[in-house]
Amino acid sequence: MRSIETAIDIDASPDAVWEVLTDLDAYSDWNPFAVEASGQVEEGAKLRVKLKPPGKRATVFKPKVTVVEAGAKFEWLGRLLIPGVFDGRHQFHLTSGDVGTHFVQREEFSGMLAGPILGKVGEGTEEGFHAMNRALKARVENPT
């Protein structure tokens, strides 16, 4: 299994971060990586997420929400074609930290094509995670 993980501290409560993170319809207003998202943040729900890594073409995924713990965890599982080809478990974890909320964004990749695909998109995906983290921090700390 391969993974990408990024983190950032946000000067706000986990509940404040959660409110922005789970407002999928507003992603197009602030999120430079997940440029569009829709669906219900509830276990078992199907989402529609359009990801655009920096310098790369946008791709639409339709993952299934697998974990929702209000104010703490939000996870989904996306697949290319069928299980075992290229699977990505995307995770958002929020914990109370010294400066409000410690936000971790992680994705675990598995499947037959995980190595080759991650070799092509891994760097851009990690840059996208960092960009999203910074934008989330700005959105939460400086609401408009």
Summary of the structure (lengths in Angstrom):
residues: 144
radius of gyration: 14.4
end to end distance: 39.8
largest distance: 44.1
contacts: 440
relative contact order: 0.26
helix: 30%
strand: 40%
